[in-house]
Amino acid sequence: MQLFEPAQLSLVALMETGKDRFAMVQDSTGKGYVLTEGTKIGRRGIVKAISPNKVLIEEMAETRGGKKILSYIDMVLKKEGEE
């Protein structure tokens, strides 16, 4: 999953089995991938949480001065028919 940045993927399904949660994403060619919490994504991202309607990705960058900058990306599951 480190070959793809979050913006290159679209969230297509969310699943829950007991305590485990999974998300299915799709690349531009239609190939699907399964994400779990802790999955590394892109160069700096990690899946922090999977909730019933979205996936939270945390990206960490470091400045030349050594300061760490955190940013968050929400991948929201769209309802059928939404763009």
N, C-alpha and C positions, 0 to 999 in steps of 0.2 A: 504494500500500500504506500510505501514511501516514494513510488514513482509518480504518484498523483497528488496534486494540491487539492484541497477541499473544493475549490471553485470548479474543478474539472469533473466533479462527481455529482450525481443527483441521488437523493434519498428516495428509495422506492418502497421499502417495507420495514416495519419494526415488529419484532417477535419477542415474546417473553415465555420462558419455561421455568416455572418455580422461581428461583432467585436470579436466574441468568437472563440477561437481555441481549438481544442481537439486533443489528441493523443491516439491511441490505442496501448497497449503493450500486450505481451503474455508471460506467464511463460512456464517452460519446459514441463508442461503437456498439453499445448495448450489452457489453460483458458485465456480469454481476460479481460482486465481492461482498463478503460478510465481515462486519465490524463487531468487535466486542470492546468493552471498556479496557483501556490500556493499549489498544492497537495504535501503532505509530502511523501517521499519515502525513505525506509531504516531507519537506526537509526539516520542519520544526514543530510539527503538530503531534498531538496525542489525543485519543478519544477519552474525555474525562467522564462523561455521563451519557447514558441512553435513557430517555424518558419515554412516556407513551406517545408523544407526538414530535420529538426532535432528538437530535444528537448534538452534544456540546463538545466542541473541539478547542483545546487550549494550544496556542502557539507561543513559543518562547524565543525571543531574539535577544542577542547580547550586543551592546554597543562597544565601540573600541575601548571605551573607558572601563568596561567590565560591568556596566549596569544592565540588569536583566529587565526586559520589557515583556509583559504578558498581554496577550490579546485573545479574545474568544470569538469563535465562529459558531453560529447556530445553523444546523442543517435541519430545516423544518419539513415534515412530511406533508405534502400537499394532498388535498382531497381529490378524488377522481374528477377530472374535467378542469381542474385549476391549472394555470400556467405558472 
